[in-house]
Amino acid sequence: MPKLVDHEERRAHIIDALLRSAANSGLHSVTMRSVAVEAGVSVRLVQYYFDTKEQLLLAAMTRLGARMGERIQHRLRATGTASAPRGIIEAVLLEAVPTTEESRAFHLIYTEYAVLSVTDPALGTLAAPDEMEAFLTTQLTAARPADPTFDPHHEAALLLATSAGLGLSVLLGQRTPEDATAVLHYHLGRVLPA
């Protein structure tokens, strides 16, 4: 009797191979062949699940986003701030700082994908930044509901730009993860005073 194949598990295995390969050698060097080698499967099998490299890359970005969401939820549970707007905002921003191998891989791959998508329309743009900005805007509005001098939409954009820039500076070795975290705490304290 032939072995039953779990297609979702196999797709996930291939996507994880792409992520490992990209984290080690950069997204620009990833090919269908290199993913197949990393996954221990044939190129034909990779192509069975993903017709194009672009489809595989988009699936990988979706998986990266889901994993980041899981890490944020874990951080919120660990700190006990799962429903407090400030705690939620802090968890989102701190997760963008590459402090672990997984968050480093996320930041590296996500940044490289964003840059590649500027010159390769087949990659498409990611909805995640817009979704995250809208999410943070909602949280900031809840944190400072009746302040006419406070623009939650602009603050959300500034917070995301700050965390992305700090994350990149950590990747480049310009600052330590601890320093980047301290800067985020400092800025968040100014935006949402305790």
Secondary structure, DSSP 8 states (H G I E B T S, - for coil): ------HHHHHHHHHHHHHHHHHHH-GGG--HHHHHHHHTS-HHHHHHH-SSHHHHHHHHHHHHHHHHHHHHHHHHHHHT-TT-HHHHHHHHHHHTS--SHHHHHHHHHHHHHHHHHHH-GGG---SHHHHHHHHHHHHHHHHSTT-TT--HHHHHHHHHHHHHHHHHHHHTTSS-HHHHHHHHHHHHHHHS--
